[in-house]
C-alpha cells in the first residue's frame, strides 16, 4: 500500500529560521508544503530557495495573530493536498530593548498577540483538521529566552515561556486524539535582526554560547525530528538547541 504524502504547513516561513526549516522539509521524501508569512516578499524569497527536488508547494499570506487567517491557511492545505499532517508555528516578534518599567503596554500586547496568540491560533486551526484524521504533529517555536532570564527583554522572555507551557498543556489535551505537540527552544542565531549591530555586541552574545553563535541551519534537525515518524512517542517536550547557552 502506498503511503500518502506528508503535508506540512509552516507559519512564519519568510524569516531566516522559517526559510531554513522550509528548505529542510522540502528536501525530505514525499512532502508537500503550505508556506505562509505576513510578508509577500519574504515568502517569495523562501520559495525561490527551495531545492529542485521539493514536492508541491502552496503559499498564502497570513497574520498569525488573526485566527481566521491561520484557519484559512490550514483549510487551504486540506483543499490543495487533502490533509494536514504537521503544522509548524514559527512566526514571532522581538520586543524593544528596555527594562519593564520603560516598556509601554503596546509592546506587551504586540508580543502576546504574535508570540502567544499566534501559537494558540496555530493549534486551534491544526486540531480542527487533525482530530478527524486521528493524527498530527504540531511544532511551536519557543526560545531559550523562555527558560532563562534576558535583561531588557521581558515581553519576549515571558511570551516564549508561555509558548513552552502552551505546548505542554496542548500535548496533554490532544494526546488521545493522536496529536503530538512540542516546541523548539533556539538559542541566538544570526539573522536579519542582527544587521547593523556593532561587532562587539555580537561578540558579547556569542560569548554566552559555549559553542558560539549558530545559524538557522543548526536548528532544522529538531524540526525535522518533531515533524517525522521517529518522534512518534515524543510530546509535550521543549527541545533546546542553543549552543550550550542554558547549560551553565
N, CA and C of each residue as an Amber inpcrd file, in Angstrom:
protein
   744
   0.8470000  -1.1880000   0.0000000   0.0000000   0.0000000   0.0000000
   0.8850000   1.2410000   0.0000000   0.6140000   2.1570000  -0.9050000
   1.4090000   3.3700000  -0.9920000   1.0530000   4.3220000   0.1340000
   2.0570000   4.7990000   0.8040000   1.8320000   5.7250000   1.9080000
   1.4770000   7.1020000   1.3610000   0.4630000   7.7760000   1.9380000
   0.1080000   9.1100000   1.4460000   1.2300000  10.0980000   1.6870000
   1.2890000  11.1130000   0.8540000   2.3120000  12.1380000   1.0070000
   2.0630000  12.9300000   2.2870000   3.1340000  13.3370000   2.9160000
   3.0470000  14.1440000   4.1310000   2.7970000  15.5980000   3.7510000
   1.8650000  16.2410000   4.4440000   1.5430000  17.6450000   4.1920000
   1.9410000  18.4670000   5.4060000   2.8040000  19.4480000   5.1880000
   3.3430000  20.2790000   6.2650000   2.9900000  21.7400000   6.0030000
   2.4010000  22.3900000   6.9870000   2.1440000  23.8280000   6.9160000
   3.1290000  24.5400000   7.8350000   3.7850000  25.5650000   7.3100000
   4.7480000  26.3350000   8.0970000   4.2960000  27.7810000   8.1440000
   3.9310000  28.2370000   9.3240000   3.5520000  29.6260000   9.5340000
   4.8130000  30.4060000   9.9230000   5.0010000  31.5680000   9.3240000
   6.2340000  32.3050000   9.5650000   7.3730000  31.7300000   8.7570000
   7.0760000  31.3820000   7.5010000   8.0650000  30.7270000   6.6500000
   9.0210000  31.7110000   5.9920000   8.8030000  33.0170000   6.1730000
   9.6000000  34.0030000   5.4590000  10.8810000  34.4430000   6.1390000
  11.0180000  34.1940000   7.4280000  12.2240000  34.5980000   8.1410000
  13.3580000  33.6230000   7.9280000  14.4950000  33.9100000   8.5590000
  15.6720000  33.0540000   8.3920000  15.4080000  31.6260000   8.8540000
  14.7970000  31.4840000  10.0200000  14.5170000  30.1440000  10.5300000
  13.4290000  29.4660000   9.7160000  12.3560000  30.1980000   9.4130000
  11.2770000  29.6250000   8.6230000  11.7560000  29.1550000   7.2680000
  12.6400000  29.9370000   6.6450000  13.1750000  29.5590000   5.3370000
  14.0370000  28.3090000   5.4470000  14.8600000  28.2340000   6.4860000
  15.7330000  27.0700000   6.6660000  14.9300000  25.8030000   6.9290000
  13.8940000  25.9130000   7.7490000  13.0420000  24.7540000   8.0240000
  12.2960000  24.3410000   6.7590000  11.8410000  25.3150000   5.9920000
  11.1460000  25.0100000   4.7350000  12.0600000  24.2490000   3.7870000
  13.3070000  24.6930000   3.6780000  14.2550000  24.0150000   2.8000000
  14.5220000  22.5920000   3.2690000  14.6730000  22.4200000   4.5770000
  14.9290000  21.0850000   5.1210000  13.7740000  20.1350000   4.8090000
  12.5600000  20.5410000   5.1290000  11.4170000  19.6470000   4.9580000
  11.0720000  19.4460000   3.4940000  11.3000000  20.4800000   2.6730000
  11.0390000  20.3400000   1.2390000  11.9520000  19.2980000   0.6140000
  13.1210000  19.1060000   1.1990000  14.0700000  18.1370000   0.6800000
  13.8460000  16.7290000   1.1800000  12.8750000  16.5450000   2.0740000
  12.5820000  15.2150000   2.5900000  11.5450000  14.5180000   1.7110000
  11.5840000  13.1850000   1.6520000  10.7330000  12.4490000   0.7120000
   9.2320000  12.6640000   0.9470000   8.4850000  12.5980000  -0.1140000
   7.0160000  12.5990000  -0.1250000   6.4220000  13.6770000   0.7710000
   6.9320000  14.8910000   0.6490000   6.4600000  16.0020000   1.4730000
   5.9710000  17.1420000   0.5960000   4.7560000  17.5930000   0.8440000
   4.2070000  18.7800000   0.1980000   4.0650000  19.8740000   1.2530000
   4.2310000  21.1260000   0.8350000   4.2920000  22.2350000   1.7770000
   3.2210000  23.2890000   1.5270000   2.6870000  23.8040000   2.6140000
   1.8910000  25.0250000   2.6150000   2.7110000  26.0430000   3.3960000
   3.2200000  27.0580000   2.7230000   4.0720000  28.0550000   3.3600000
   3.3140000  29.3640000   3.5160000   3.4390000  29.9690000   4.6900000
   2.7180000  31.1980000   4.9670000   3.6000000  32.1930000   5.7000000
   3.3610000  33.4560000   5.4290000   4.0660000  34.5230000   6.1260000
   3.2350000  35.7960000   5.9870000   3.5490000  36.7970000   6.7850000
   2.8550000  38.0780000   6.6770000   3.4550000  38.9370000   5.5710000
   4.6600000  38.6150000   5.1390000   5.3710000  39.3750000   4.1210000
   5.4250000  38.6100000   2.8030000   4.8610000  39.1850000   1.7610000
   4.8720000  38.5380000   0.4520000   6.2950000  38.3990000  -0.0820000
   7.1100000  39.4340000   0.0790000   8.4760000  39.4060000  -0.4350000
   9.2950000  38.3180000   0.2480000   9.1690000  38.2050000   1.5650000
   9.9140000  37.1790000   2.3040000   9.4640000  35.7850000   1.9050000
   8.1720000  35.6320000   1.7110000   7.6320000  34.3340000   1.3240000
   8.1340000  33.9320000  -0.0580000   8.1690000  34.8780000  -0.9630000
   8.6780000  34.5970000  -2.3070000  10.1540000  34.1980000  -2.2690000
  10.9210000  34.8440000  -1.4020000  12.3390000  34.5050000  -1.2800000
  12.5200000  33.0900000  -0.7550000  11.6820000  32.6850000   0.1920000
  11.7550000  31.3270000   0.7260000  11.4570000  30.3040000  -0.3600000
  10.4080000  30.5430000  -1.1190000  10.0230000  29.6120000  -2.1810000
  11.1340000  29.5110000  -3.2310000  11.7300000  30.6480000  -3.5760000
  12.7810000  30.6570000  -4.5980000  13.9950000  29.8480000  -4.1820000
  14.2190000  29.7040000  -2.8770000  15.3990000  28.9980000  -2.3800000
  15.1500000  27.5180000  -2.1020000  13.9360000  27.0340000  -2.3440000
  13.6450000  25.6230000  -2.0850000  14.4170000  24.7370000  -3.0640000
  14.7870000  23.5390000  -2.6250000  15.5410000  22.6440000  -3.5140000
  14.7140000  22.2030000  -4.7100000  15.3900000  21.8720000  -5.7770000
  14.7140000  21.4510000  -7.0080000  13.9110000  20.1770000  -6.8020000
  14.2690000  19.4070000  -5.7880000  13.5840000  18.1400000  -5.5170000
  12.3210000  18.3220000  -4.6750000  11.9750000  19.5570000  -4.3520000
  10.8170000  19.8110000  -3.4890000   9.5400000  19.2740000  -4.1180000
   8.6100000  18.8560000  -3.2610000   7.2980000  18.4290000  -3.7290000
   6.4600000  19.6380000  -4.0980000   5.1700000  19.4760000  -4.0660000
   4.2720000  20.5820000  -4.3800000   4.2970000  21.6220000  -3.2680000
   4.1920000  22.8870000  -3.6520000   4.2460000  23.9810000  -2.6830000
   3.0960000  24.9440000  -2.9450000   2.3660000  25.2630000  -1.8940000
   1.3060000  26.2670000  -1.9450000   1.6740000  27.3750000  -0.9720000
   1.3370000  28.6110000  -1.3010000   1.6380000  29.7260000  -0.4030000
   0.3910000  30.5440000  -0.1130000   0.4130000  31.2030000   1.0420000
  -0.6960000  32.0820000   1.4100000  -0.1840000  33.0950000   2.4270000
  -0.6220000  34.3340000   2.2870000  -0.2780000  35.3550000   3.2710000
  -1.1910000  35.2130000   4.4800000  -0.6170000  35.3740000   5.6760000
  -1.4290000  35.2830000   6.8860000  -0.7420000  35.9800000   8.0410000
  -1.5260000  36.6710000   8.8340000  -1.0940000  37.2680000  10.0930000
  -1.4870000  36.2950000  11.1900000  -0.5120000  35.7040000  11.8690000
  -0.8190000  34.6470000  12.8300000  -1.6220000  35.1350000  14.0280000
  -1.6360000  36.4350000  14.2610000  -2.4160000  36.9540000  15.3820000
  -3.9110000  36.9890000  15.0830000  -4.2800000  36.7220000  13.8300000
  -5.6860000  36.6790000  13.4160000  -6.0810000  35.2390000  13.1470000
  -6.9640000  34.6970000  13.9860000  -7.3160000  33.2850000  13.8640000
  -7.8830000  32.9350000  12.4970000  -8.7370000  33.7990000  11.9590000
  -9.3750000  33.4750000  10.6880000  -8.3470000  33.3010000   9.5690000
  -7.2310000  34.0250000   9.6530000  -6.2140000  33.9100000   8.6190000
  -5.4120000  32.6160000   8.7630000  -5.1480000  32.2190000   9.9930000
  -4.4610000  30.9410000  10.2260000  -5.3840000  29.7840000   9.8550000
  -6.6410000  29.9120000  10.2150000  -7.6260000  28.8880000   9.8640000
  -7.7230000  28.7280000   8.3450000  -7.7020000  29.8530000   7.6290000
  -7.7750000  29.8000000   6.1700000  -6.5560000  29.0950000   5.5850000
  -5.3870000  29.2950000   6.2070000  -4.1820000  28.6220000   5.7360000
  -4.3020000  27.1110000   5.9070000  -4.7840000  26.6760000   7.0720000
  -4.9590000  25.2420000   7.3100000  -5.9850000  24.6500000   6.3460000
  -7.0530000  25.3820000   6.1140000  -8.0890000  24.9070000   5.1940000
  -7.5690000  24.8390000   3.7590000  -6.6790000  25.7680000   3.3930000
  -6.0920000  25.7400000   2.0550000  -5.2220000  24.4970000   1.8800000
  -4.4880000  24.1290000   2.9360000  -3.6670000  22.9260000   2.8710000
  -4.5390000  21.7060000   2.5880000  -5.6720000  21.6320000   3.2550000
  -6.5790000  20.5000000   3.0560000  -7.1950000  20.5450000   1.6640000
  -7.5980000  21.7330000   1.2230000  -8.2050000  21.8670000  -0.0990000
  -7.2140000  21.4930000  -1.2010000  -5.9700000  21.8630000  -0.9980000
  -4.9410000  21.6370000  -2.0230000  -4.3760000  20.2240000  -1.9890000
  -4.1590000  19.7000000  -0.7660000  -3.4550000  18.4220000  -0.6420000
  -4.2820000  17.3080000   0.0000000  -5.4360000  17.6380000   0.5550000
  -6.3150000  16.6150000   1.0990000  -6.1500000  16.3000000   2.5670000
  -5.1130000  16.8630000   3.2040000  -4.8800000  16.5710000   4.6150000
  -3.8800000  17.5780000   5.1790000  -3.6290000  17.4870000   6.4840000
  -2.6020000  18.2890000   7.1380000  -1.9800000  17.4320000   8.2250000
  -0.7240000  17.0790000   8.0260000  -0.0420000  16.1860000   8.9680000
   0.7920000  16.9190000  10.0020000   1.3610000  18.0460000   9.6130000
   2.2560000  18.7930000  10.5010000   1.9680000  20.2770000  10.3550000
   1.8600000  20.9690000  11.4690000   1.8110000  22.4250000  11.4490000
   2.9400000  22.9610000  12.3130000   3.7590000  23.8100000  11.7160000
   4.8610000  24.4450000  12.4360000   4.5210000  25.9140000  12.6090000
   4.3660000  26.3320000  13.8540000   4.0380000  27.7220000  14.1650000
   5.3340000  28.4430000  14.5150000   5.8600000  29.1860000  13.5620000
   7.1990000  29.7460000  13.7100000   7.2270000  31.2700000  13.7590000
   6.1170000  31.9350000  13.4700000   6.1210000  33.4020000  13.4440000
   6.3470000  33.9560000  14.8460000   7.1190000  35.0310000  14.9340000
   7.3800000  35.6460000  16.2300000   7.9630000  37.0320000  16.0750000
   7.9110000  37.7960000  17.1500000   8.4660000  39.1500000  17.1440000
   9.2980000  39.3700000  18.3960000  10.3140000  40.1910000  18.2550000
  11.0860000  40.6610000  19.3890000  10.4430000  41.9290000  19.9320000
  10.6770000  42.2040000  21.2010000  10.2000000  43.4480000  21.7930000
  11.3390000  44.4560000  21.8280000  10.9810000  45.6970000  22.0580000
  12.0010000  46.7370000  22.1630000  12.9030000  46.4690000  23.3700000
  14.1320000  46.9130000  23.2840000  15.0900000  46.7340000  24.3610000
  14.8070000  47.7430000  25.4760000  14.4490000  47.2470000  26.6610000
  14.1580000  48.1600000  27.7580000  13.7410000  47.4170000  29.0090000
  13.9500000  48.0560000  30.1510000  13.5050000  47.4500000  31.3980000
  11.9780000  47.5260000  31.4980000  11.4130000  46.6980000  32.3550000
   9.9650000  46.5230000  32.4140000   9.2340000  47.8540000  32.5830000
   9.7270000  48.7210000  33.4480000   9.0010000  49.9620000  33.7100000
   9.0640000  50.9470000  32.5520000   9.9470000  50.6830000  31.5950000
  10.0720000  51.5730000  30.4390000   9.3620000  51.0540000  29.1970000
   8.7280000  49.9080000  29.2910000   8.0550000  49.3100000  28.1330000
   6.5680000  49.6200000  28.1680000   6.0750000  50.1690000  27.0890000
   4.6690000  50.5580000  27.0030000   3.7640000  49.3340000  26.8800000
   2.5140000  49.5230000  27.2300000   1.5260000  48.4520000  27.1220000
   1.4840000  47.8750000  25.7140000   1.6400000  48.7440000  24.7300000
   1.5980000  48.2850000  23.3360000   2.6870000  47.2540000  23.0260000
   3.8500000  47.4010000  23.6860000   4.9300000  46.4270000  23.4760000
   4.5090000  45.0400000  23.9590000   3.8770000  45.0050000  25.1210000
   3.4190000  43.7370000  25.6780000   2.3110000  43.1350000  24.8270000
   1.3770000  43.9700000  24.4180000   0.2530000  43.4660000  23.6320000
   0.7200000  42.8900000  22.3040000   1.6500000  43.5580000  21.6490000
   2.1630000  43.0590000  20.3680000   2.8630000  41.7240000  20.5530000
   3.6950000  41.6120000  21.6040000   4.4080000  40.3610000  21.8600000
   3.4450000  39.2130000  22.1400000   2.4240000  39.4830000  22.9420000
   1.4690000  38.4200000  23.2600000   0.6090000  38.0510000  22.0610000
   0.2170000  39.0260000  21.2640000  -0.6350000  38.7240000  20.1100000
   0.0940000  37.8550000  19.0920000   1.3500000  38.1390000  18.8370000
   2.0760000  37.3610000  17.8290000   2.6640000  36.0870000  18.4320000
   3.4030000  36.2060000  19.5140000   4.1440000  35.0640000  20.0430000
   3.2560000  34.0320000  20.7280000   2.2670000  34.4890000  21.4820000
   1.4120000  33.5470000  22.2180000   0.1280000  33.2530000  21.4550000
  -0.6180000  34.3070000  21.1260000  -1.8760000  34.0790000  20.4200000
  -1.6220000  33.4510000  19.0530000  -0.4980000  33.8110000  18.4260000
  -0.1600000  33.1730000  17.1520000  -0.0220000  31.6770000  17.2910000
   0.6280000  31.2300000  18.3680000   0.7670000  29.7890000  18.6240000
  -0.5830000  29.1560000  18.9500000  -1.3770000  29.8560000  19.7370000
  -2.7240000  29.3570000  20.0630000  -3.5490000  29.1900000  18.7960000
  -3.4950000  30.1820000  17.9260000  -4.2590000  30.1090000  16.6820000
  -3.7920000  28.9600000  15.8040000  -2.4770000  28.7140000  15.7960000
  -1.9630000  27.5830000  15.0380000  -2.5000000  26.2650000  15.5610000
  -2.5320000  26.1180000  16.8850000  -3.0670000  24.9000000  17.4950000
  -4.5450000  24.7420000  17.1660000  -5.3010000  25.8130000  17.3350000
  -6.7490000  25.7510000  17.0670000  -7.0320000  25.3360000  15.6310000
  -6.3050000  25.9500000  14.6990000  -6.5390000  25.6450000  13.2880000
  -6.1150000  24.2240000  12.9440000  -5.0040000  23.7920000  13.5210000
  -4.4920000  22.4590000  13.1970000  -5.3720000  21.3530000  13.7620000
  -5.7920000  21.4860000  15.0200000  -6.5580000  20.3920000  15.6220000
  -7.9150000  20.2240000  14.9470000  -8.4490000  21.2860000  14.3580000
  -9.7150000  21.1530000  13.6510000  -9.6050000  20.1810000  12.4900000
  -8.4120000  20.0960000  11.9180000  -8.1560000  19.1710000  10.8140000
  -7.6190000  17.8400000  11.3280000  -6.7470000  17.8750000  12.3110000
  -6.0480000  16.6750000  12.7500000  -6.9080000  15.7530000  13.5920000
  -7.8400000  16.2960000  14.3490000  -8.6780000  15.4210000  15.1800000
  -9.4930000  14.4530000  14.3310000 -10.1550000  14.8940000  13.2660000
 -10.8600000  13.9230000  12.4190000  -9.9190000  12.9050000  11.7700000
  -8.6880000  13.3250000  11.4800000  -7.7010000  12.3970000  10.9140000
  -7.2430000  11.3660000  11.9360000  -7.2320000  11.7860000  13.2100000
  -6.7220000  10.9260000  14.2680000  -5.2210000  10.9390000  14.3800000
  -4.5860000  11.9640000  13.7810000  -3.1270000  12.0390000  13.8470000
  -2.6590000  13.4320000  13.4820000  -1.4380000  13.7550000  13.8910000
  -0.8570000  15.0390000  13.5270000   0.2520000  15.4300000  14.4860000
   1.1020000  16.3390000  14.0190000   2.1790000  16.8720000  14.8460000
   2.1660000  18.3850000  14.7410000   2.1750000  19.0390000  15.8780000
   2.2350000  20.4980000  15.9450000   3.5530000  20.8740000  16.6050000
   4.2950000  21.7630000  15.9610000   5.5890000  22.1870000  16.4830000
   5.5760000  23.6990000  16.6400000   5.7930000  24.1630000  17.8550000
   5.8320000  25.5890000  18.1490000   7.2830000  26.0450000  18.2750000
   7.5460000  27.2800000  17.9030000   8.8780000  27.8460000  18.1190000
   8.8610000  28.6860000  19.3830000   9.5650000  28.2130000  20.3980000
   9.7200000  28.9650000  21.6390000  11.0890000  29.6340000  21.5900000
  11.8440000  29.5760000  22.6680000  13.1780000  30.1780000  22.7150000
  13.8340000  29.7970000  24.0260000  15.1540000  29.7830000  24.0250000
  15.8720000  29.6130000  25.2790000  15.5600000  30.7810000  26.2100000
  15.0730000  31.8990000  25.6490000  14.6560000  33.0360000  26.4760000
  13.4610000  32.6900000  27.3530000  12.7320000  31.6490000  26.9850000
  11.6190000  31.2050000  27.8120000  12.0480000  30.3250000  28.9640000
  13.3260000  29.9660000  28.9860000  13.8780000  29.1170000  30.0460000
  14.8730000  29.8610000  30.9200000  15.3580000  30.9910000  30.4360000
  16.3410000  31.7870000  31.1560000  15.8310000  33.2250000  31.2500000
  16.5990000  34.0960000  31.8400000  16.1860000  35.4880000  32.0050000
  17.0920000  36.4060000  31.1920000  16.5130000  37.1270000  30.2620000
  17.2480000  38.1050000  29.4710000  16.8690000  39.5040000  29.9500000
  17.8140000  40.2110000  30.4990000  17.5380000  41.5770000  30.9270000
  17.1220000  42.4310000  29.7320000  16.2060000  43.3640000  29.9770000
  15.7170000  44.2960000  28.9700000  14.9230000  43.5970000  27.8590000
  14.4010000  42.4010000  28.1310000  13.6230000  41.6800000  27.1140000
  12.4540000  40.9360000  27.7420000  11.7930000  41.5550000  28.7190000
  10.7500000  40.8650000  29.4730000   9.5880000  40.3680000  28.6100000
   9.0640000  41.1580000  27.6760000   7.9430000  40.6380000  26.8730000
   8.3250000  39.3930000  26.0750000   9.5070000  39.4000000  25.5060000
   9.9440000  38.2450000  24.7260000  10.1190000  37.0220000  25.6230000
  10.7920000  37.1980000  26.7530000  11.0060000  36.0760000  27.6760000
   9.6770000  35.5220000  28.1850000   8.7910000  36.4110000  28.5950000
   7.5140000  35.9730000  29.1640000   6.6590000  35.2500000  28.1340000
   6.6390000  35.7670000  26.9030000   5.7990000  35.1290000  25.8900000
   6.3880000  33.7950000  25.4510000   7.6950000  33.6890000  25.3700000
   8.2870000  32.4210000  24.9770000   8.1490000  31.3710000  26.0890000
   8.1730000  31.8020000  27.3450000   7.8790000  30.8770000  28.4420000
   6.4400000  30.3730000  28.3290000   5.5470000  31.2660000  27.9380000
   4.1430000  30.8810000  27.7550000   3.9940000  29.8610000  26.6350000
   4.7690000  30.0050000  25.5640000   4.7090000  29.0490000  24.4520000
   5.1410000  27.6580000  24.9160000   6.1770000  27.5950000  25.7420000
   6.6400000  26.3040000  26.2570000   5.5430000  25.6290000  27.0700000
   4.9040000  26.3920000  27.9290000   3.8250000  25.8280000  28.7440000
   2.6090000  25.4730000  27.8930000   2.3340000  26.2890000  26.8850000
   1.2280000  26.0060000  25.9770000   1.4290000  24.6660000  25.2810000
   2.6450000  24.3910000  24.8470000   2.9260000  23.1150000  24.1920000
   2.6650000  21.9480000  25.1320000   3.0220000  22.1060000  26.3930000
   2.8080000  21.0360000  27.3600000   1.3200000  20.7830000  27.5900000
   0.5600000  21.8680000  27.7720000  -0.8790000  21.7180000  28.0140000
  -1.5680000  21.1150000  26.7950000  -1.2160000  21.6130000  25.6120000
  -1.8350000  21.0850000  24.3960000  -1.4750000  19.6220000  24.1830000
  -0.2510000  19.2520000  24.5370000   0.1620000  17.8530000  24.3980000
  -0.7210000  16.9390000  25.2340000  -1.0330000  17.3790000  26.4530000
  -1.8940000  16.5860000  27.3320000  -3.3310000  16.5580000  26.8100000
  -3.8070000  17.6920000  26.3460000  -5.1980000  17.7810000  25.9020000
  -5.4800000  16.9620000  24.6470000  -4.5090000  16.8690000  23.7420000
  -4.8020000  16.2600000  22.4420000  -4.1180000  14.9110000  22.2110000
  -3.4660000  14.3740000  23.2290000  -2.7940000  13.0790000  23.0650000
  -3.7710000  11.9840000  22.6470000  -4.9400000  11.9530000  23.2440000
  -5.9150000  10.9080000  22.9240000  -6.5060000  11.0750000  21.5260000
  -6.2770000  12.2330000  20.9230000  -6.7060000  12.4520000  19.5430000
  -5.6120000  12.0770000  18.5500000  -4.4890000  11.5810000  19.0590000
  -3.3960000  11.1910000  18.1920000  -2.5390000  12.3560000  17.7310000
  -2.6700000  13.4970000  18.4090000  -1.9340000  14.7010000  18.0180000
  -0.8130000  14.9610000  19.0180000   0.3950000  15.1170000  18.5060000
   1.5430000  15.4530000  19.3430000   1.8190000  16.9480000  19.2510000
   2.2100000  17.5410000  20.3730000   2.5360000  18.9690000  20.4010000
   3.8540000  19.1590000  21.1370000   4.8080000  19.7610000  20.4760000
   6.1240000  20.0100000  21.0460000   6.5890000  21.4090000  20.6670000
   7.7080000  21.8350000  21.2300000   8.2820000  23.1100000  20.8270000
   9.7970000  23.0030000  20.7660000  10.3850000  23.9010000  20.0000000
  11.8270000  24.0150000  19.8810000  12.2490000  25.3190000  20.5360000
  13.3310000  25.2660000  21.3200000  13.8310000  26.4420000  22.0280000
  15.2120000  26.8060000  21.4780000  15.2520000  27.6580000  20.4590000
  16.5540000  28.0330000  19.8950000  17.3180000  28.9970000  20.7950000
  18.6410000  28.9150000  20.7110000  19.4770000  29.9640000  21.2510000
  19.5920000  31.0680000  20.2130000  20.5750000  31.9130000  20.3510000
  20.7550000  33.0110000  19.4020000  21.4500000  32.5170000  18.1500000
  20.8540000  32.8190000  17.0150000  21.4870000  32.5230000  15.7280000
  21.4310000  33.7860000  14.8800000  22.4230000  33.9860000  14.0700000
  22.4930000  35.2030000  13.2730000  21.4010000  35.2440000  12.2140000
  20.7350000  36.3850000  12.1230000  19.6820000  36.5800000  11.1320000
  19.5970000  38.0690000  10.8240000  18.5950000  38.4380000  10.0540000
  18.4580000  39.8330000   9.6300000  18.2670000  40.7820000  10.8010000
  17.7430000  40.2930000  11.9250000  17.5050000  41.1880000  13.0570000
  18.8140000  41.6770000  13.6790000  19.9250000  41.0060000  13.3410000
  21.2180000  41.4250000  13.8810000  21.9540000  42.3890000  12.9550000
  21.3870000  42.6430000  11.7780000  22.0220000  43.5730000  10.8520000
  22.1710000  44.9440000  11.5060000  23.3480000  45.5000000  11.4250000
  23.5760000  46.8250000  11.9910000  24.1080000  46.8170000  13.4050000
  24.0840000  45.6510000  14.0610000  24.6380000  45.5880000  15.4110000
  26.1610000  45.6960000  15.3430000  26.7600000  46.4500000  16.2530000
  28.2240000  46.5180000  16.2620000  28.8250000  45.1580000  16.5840000
  30.0180000  44.9170000  16.0860000  30.6450000  43.6150000  16.2640000
  30.8620000  43.2720000  17.7280000  31.1410000  44.2890000  18.5630000
  31.3640000  43.9760000  19.9800000  30.0870000  43.4730000  20.6380000
  28.9180000  43.9410000  20.1710000  27.6490000  43.4530000  20.7110000
  27.4240000  41.9980000  20.3010000  27.7180000  41.6890000  19.0500000
  27.5790000  40.3120000  18.5670000  28.5540000  39.3990000  19.3050000
  29.7660000  39.8840000  19.5190000  30.7690000  39.0880000  20.2360000
  30.3250000  38.8060000  21.6680000  29.6630000  39.7860000  22.2940000
  29.2050000  39.6050000  23.6690000  28.1280000  38.5290000  23.7470000
  27.2350000  38.5150000  22.7680000  26.1950000  37.4800000  22.7280000
  26.8220000  36.1190000  22.4560000  27.7480000  36.0910000  21.5230000
  28.4220000  34.8290000  21.1770000  29.1430000  34.2330000  22.3730000
  29.7120000  35.0950000  23.2090000  30.4860000  34.6200000  24.3590000
  29.6200000  33.8590000  25.3600000  28.3200000  34.0790000  25.3270000
  27.4150000  33.3950000  26.2510000  26.9750000  32.0300000  25.7220000
  27.3930000  31.6970000  24.5130000  27.0870000  30.3970000  23.9170000
  28.3950000  29.5940000  23.8360000  28.5670000  28.5650000  24.6550000
  29.8210000  27.8090000  24.6370000  30.2480000  27.3240000  23.2590000
  29.2900000  27.0130000  22.3980000  29.6220000  26.5890000  21.0380000
  29.6310000  27.7550000  20.0500000  29.4600000  28.9720000  20.5670000
  29.4140000  30.1310000  19.6900000  28.0390000  30.3160000  19.0800000
  27.8760000  31.4050000  18.3440000  26.6020000  31.6600000  17.6970000
  26.3330000  30.6090000  16.6310000  25.0830000  30.2680000  16.4950000
  24.7030000  29.3060000  15.4800000  24.0950000  29.9980000  14.2760000
  23.5320000  29.1920000  13.4020000  22.8030000  29.6960000  12.2460000
  21.4700000  28.9660000  12.2010000  20.5880000  29.4480000  11.3620000
  19.2700000  28.8230000  11.2650000  19.3830000  27.3510000  10.8750000
  20.3660000  27.0190000  10.0620000  20.5110000  25.6240000   9.6320000
  20.9060000  24.6940000  10.7770000  21.4440000  25.2520000  11.8580000
  21.7780000  24.4270000  13.0180000  20.5290000  23.9550000  13.7640000
  19.3970000  24.5530000  13.4570000  18.1650000  24.2680000  14.1840000
  17.2300000  23.3140000  13.4650000  17.4450000  23.1270000  12.1680000
  16.4420000  22.4220000  11.3710000  16.2990000  20.9520000  11.7600000
  17.3410000  20.3600000  12.3150000  17.2580000  18.9580000  12.7040000
  16.1810000  18.7020000  13.7360000  16.0080000  19.6380000  14.6600000
  14.9830000  19.4780000  15.6980000  13.5830000  19.4930000  15.0930000
  13.3810000  20.3990000  14.1400000  12.0670000  20.4760000  13.4810000
  11.8140000  19.2320000  12.6370000  12.8470000  18.7680000  11.9430000
  12.7120000  17.5620000  11.1260000  12.3390000  16.3700000  11.9990000
  12.9780000  16.2660000  13.1610000  12.6860000  15.1670000  14.0790000
  11.2400000  15.2210000  14.5580000  10.8110000  16.3840000  15.0160000
   9.4610000  16.5060000  15.5690000   8.3820000  16.3740000  14.5130000
   8.7260000  16.6710000  13.2660000   7.7570000  16.5380000  12.1780000
   7.6900000  15.1200000  11.6390000   8.6520000  14.2820000  12.0020000
   8.7570000  12.9490000  11.4210000   8.2430000  11.8390000  12.3070000
   8.2110000  10.6350000  11.7440000   7.6750000   9.4770000  12.4480000
   8.5620000   9.0020000  13.5930000   9.8580000   9.3120000  13.5290000
  10.7490000   8.8270000  14.5860000  10.4900000   9.4970000  15.9280000
   9.7300000  10.5790000  15.9260000   9.3760000  11.2410000  17.1920000
   7.9630000  10.8690000  17.6340000   7.4970000   9.7160000  17.1890000
   6.1210000   9.3100000  17.4510000   5.7650000   9.1640000  18.9200000
   6.7520000   9.0250000  19.7990000   6.4730000   8.9140000  21.2400000
   6.9620000  10.1490000  21.9780000   7.1050000  11.2480000  21.2530000
   7.5750000  12.4970000  21.8500000   6.4560000  13.5240000  21.8000000
   6.0100000  13.9600000  22.9560000   5.0180000  15.0280000  23.0140000
   5.1670000  15.7870000  24.3250000   4.8440000  17.0750000  24.2880000
   4.9840000  17.9210000  25.4730000   6.4250000  18.3010000  25.7640000
   7.3100000  18.1200000  24.7980000   8.7310000  18.3830000  25.0170000
   9.1330000  19.7680000  24.5050000  10.1340000  20.3330000  25.1580000
  10.7660000  21.5740000  24.7120000  12.2120000  21.2200000  24.3800000
  12.4900000  21.0620000  23.1070000  13.8200000  20.6610000  22.6680000
  14.7110000  21.8900000  22.5630000  15.7720000  21.9110000  23.3410000
  16.6730000  23.0530000  23.4180000  17.8160000  22.8660000  22.4270000
  17.9730000  23.8360000  21.5510000  19.0860000  23.8510000  20.5880000
  19.7280000  25.2270000  20.7040000  20.6890000  25.3610000  21.5960000
  21.1540000  26.7100000  21.9670000  22.6600000  26.8520000  22.0780000
  23.4080000  25.9310000  21.5080000  24.8600000  26.0570000  21.5770000
  25.4110000  26.0570000  22.9910000  24.6260000  25.5150000  23.9300000
  25.0690000  25.4470000  25.3260000  24.7190000  26.6560000  26.1710000
  23.9390000  27.5960000  25.6100000  23.6320000  28.8370000  26.3380000
  23.0240000  28.5660000  27.7190000  22.0880000  27.6300000  27.7890000
  21.3830000  27.4020000  29.0450000  22.0740000  26.3910000  29.9570000
  23.2370000  25.8730000  29.5340000  23.9160000  24.8510000  30.3350000
  24.5280000  25.3710000  31.6350000  25.2050000  26.5340000  31.6370000
  25.8620000  26.9800000  32.8780000  24.8570000  27.2060000  34.0070000
